[in-house]
């Protein structure tokens, strides 16, 4: 099973730790694209118009400035760096040992900077949205589409792809062919804040349940143990199943 998560806008910077080592990250096939995006981001972030170029409000200027020195910034695990509503609900630190092992295997964060990460990968805090366009790289979603298509299908194996990403990050990679028939988008009616919270709880429930789900129907059964759910079949080929999730 593969559970796809978005990164968080807010990130918790490590106070100490080793600097970034691209060679140590999961999915080493992405190293070339990661290097190109890192270099382009550092250049843009050093420009006078960096905030507008990256679509970042003035109050976050310090985070953009940090983008210029990501190669030497201290790192922490991605599961620690990413914060906010979804990751608070996921609460990786409070999982038992077995569930934490599953998190390391099943969870993948789709990132505008790194493409795809396991939660145990060590990264610095950074500021970059998948919606950004970088000189020499272009729109990030387009830049990542082919590289992610080379690694994520194998990561899914024979299991279901449980998609908890926002639309901005979905645009970087969608399952194709037979894998698309095992692609389930988790949707939560209501406000964005509530949707992020419940998606985090769904991911946590799957880790705790420990079932390596192989079909959309089984996914609905497992999630339905803790939530009100309704599964909708794909409207047409190549589109995901939709699992609507609400509180019990």
N, C-alpha and C positions, 0 to 999 in steps of 0.2 A: 504494500500500500504506500502511496505517496500523498502526503498532506502538504499542499502548497499554501504558504503564508506570504502576505505582503511584509515589507519592512515597516518600521514605524517612522513617522516624521520626526518625533523626538527621539533622541538617543542619549544614553548615559556614557559619558566619556570615561575611559579608564584613567586612573590617577598614576598607575605604574604598570609596567608590563613590557614584554618584548615588542620591538617594532614589527610592522607588517612584513610578513613573509609570504608572497604570493604562491611560492612553490609548495607551501604547507597546506593550502586550502583544498577543500574537496573539489571535485570536478577539475582536475588539472588541465583538461582540454580547453578550458576557458581562459587560461593564463594570458594568451596573446591579446584577446579582446580586453581583459581586465587591465593590462598594462597600457593599452591605447586610451582607455577611458580615464584611468588615473592621471595620465599625462595631460590629456585635454582638460580635465577638470581643474588641475592645478593651474594651468595657464589661464583659463577663464576666471578662476577665483582670484587671481592676482590683478585683474583688470579693474579700472575705475568703475566700469558699469557692471561689475560682477553680480550685484544683487538683482538687477533687472534681467540680466542674461540668464540667470538661474531661476528667476521667478520667486525670489526669497524676500520677505519683508525686512525693512531696515533694522528692526529689533534683533534680527538673527545674524547681524554682520560678523560677529565673532565666530559663528559656526562656519560661515563661508571662508573667513580668513584661515581657519584651521584646515580647510581643504588644500591649502598651498603646501602643507607639510605632513601629509598623511603617511608618507614613507617613513617618517621618524617618530610619529605619534605612538604612544603606548597602546597596546591592544588588549581586548578582553574577548571572551566568547560572544558570538553573535547573539546567543540567547540572553546574555547579560546586557549587551550594548543596546539592543532593541528594547524599547520601553513603550509605555502608553497603554491604552485601554485593552487591546487584544492580548498583549503580552502580560499585562497584569492578571487577566482572567486565566490565561494559560498557566502562569505561575510555575515555571519549570523547576525552580529551586525546591518546591515543596512536593514534587512527585517522589514516589518511592523508587527504589533502585531499578526495578524491572521497567517501570514506565519511563524513567530517564534513558534507559538503553534504547527503548523503542523510539523515543524522541530523536535520538541520534541517528536512527535508521530511517524513520518515516517522515520527519519534518524537513522541508526545504523552503528557505526564504528566497523569493525572487527579488533581486536587488538591481537598481539602476547602475550601481557602481561595480558590483562583483558578479552579476548575472544570476548565479544560484549559489547558495551557501547552506551547509549543515549548521545546526545551532551550536555545535562545538567548535566551529571555525573561529579563529582569533582575528578580529578586525578592529580598526580604530573607529571612533565616532566620526561621521561625515554628514554633509548636507547635499543631497542630490536626489531628484525625483526622476522616475522613469519617463515622465513627460518632458524632460529637458532635451535640448538639442545642443550638441557640443561641436565646435569647429574641428573638422577633420574626421569626425565620427558620425555626425548627423543625428537624427532622432534616435534616442537610446533604444526605444522599443524595437525599431527596425534593425539596429546594430546587433541586438541580442537574439533576434529571432532564429537565425540559422545556428549560431553556437548552442543555444539552449535545446534546439531540436536534435542536436547530436548527443546530448547527455541525459536529458530528462526522461525519455522513453525507457531507457535502460534502468534508471532509478525507480521507475514505477513497477518494473517487472511484470508479473501477472496480476497485480492488484489494482484496486480502484484508485483513480486520481481524485482526491478530495480537494476541491478548489475553494480556498477561503480568501482569495485575492480580490482586490478592487479592480475595476475595469481597466485602469491605467496599467496595471501589471499583467492582467490577462492578455493585453495586446502584445506583450513580448513573446509569448509562447502559448499555443493552444494544441492539445493533443490531436493527432491526425490518424487516419486509417482505423484499424481495429481498436487502437487505444482510445479513440474518441468515444467508442461505445461503452467505455468504463470511466468516462469523465463525468463527474458530478459537481456542479456548482452549488455551494451552500449560500442560500439567500435568506435574509432575515427581514421581514416587513418592519417598517418603522424607521426611526432616526439612525443616522450613520453611527453615532456613539453606541447605541444599543446593538446595532449589527456587529460592530467590532467586538463588543463584549461577548455576545453569544457565540460568535465564531471562535473566539478564544476558548470558551467553555466547551464547545463541540470538539475542538482539537484535543483538549485535555481529557475529555471523556473517552475519546478513541484510544489515547495512550493508556489510560487506566483500564479500559475494557480488555485491551490486549488481543483483539481479534484482527488478524491480517485479512481484511475484507477483500473479496474477489469480485463481487457483483454489486450493482447499485441497489438491488433489493435487499441484500444482506446489510448494506450500509444503513438503509432506512430502518431496519430492525434494530441494529446496534444503537444508533443515535436515538431511536424511539424509546429506548430504555430510560432515558433521562429527559427527553424533550418531546413536545408536540411536533410531529413532522408530517409533511405531505410531499410525496414524490411525484414529479411531473416528467413524463417522457420527453425526449428531444422533439422539438418542432419539426426538424428535418435533419438529415444525415450531416454529421460533422459538428453538430451543436451538442451542448452538454445536457445530461439529465439535470433537473433542478430540484434540490432538496430544500424545501421551505421549512425553516426551523423557528419554533417559538418556545417560550417557557411552558413547562407543564403546569 
